[in-house]
Amino acid sequence: MAELLRTPRDVYGEHPHFWPKADGERTPWTPLQRVDFVINHEKRTVVALIRYLTEYDGNLFARGITKCAPGDVFNSHIGRAIALRRALGLAVPDVYLNAPQPTEVHVGDLIRNWSGRSFPVRADRSYADGLPLSYVIRCGYPVIDDSREDSGEEAAA
């Protein structure tokens, strides 16, 4: 599921210019756009927002959205790559869309227990803020998010 929005305010053509170049050489100019990623682990979506820098007006240049398929394991890093390519109007390679699913649980993954609640996997034996790795393996809980990020709400590039 993709949505691409371009504003008519591109000053150099139809493509964003993160590092302006003159005759193929980098110049001492500053970049014109920045990319912000909005990651929603609950909805399993990633949005790439390409904006003009605030010195230029901060308005939106392009937006790309990706949503994880219901049967797939969410990974915010792959989602960022897909959303950015969609925002730039580039084709998304099949290797991104058909990434291999994890075959084993690792510390930092997010799992779903049999009652439908999700928990992070921890290395220690504490149940305070997640479930221990050994317990998760013993129970066979499925991985639903293998991004392995601590905060993960929003990141900027």
Buried (B, 14 or more C-beta within 10 A) or exposed (E): EBEEEBEEEBEEEEEBBEEEEEEEEEEEEEEBBBBBBBBBBEEBBBBBBBBBEEEBEEEBBBBBBBBBEEEBBBBBBBBBBBBBBBBBEEEBEEEEEEBEEBEEBEBBBBBBEEEEEBBBBBEEEEEEEBBBBEBBEEEEBBBBBBBBBEEBEEBEE
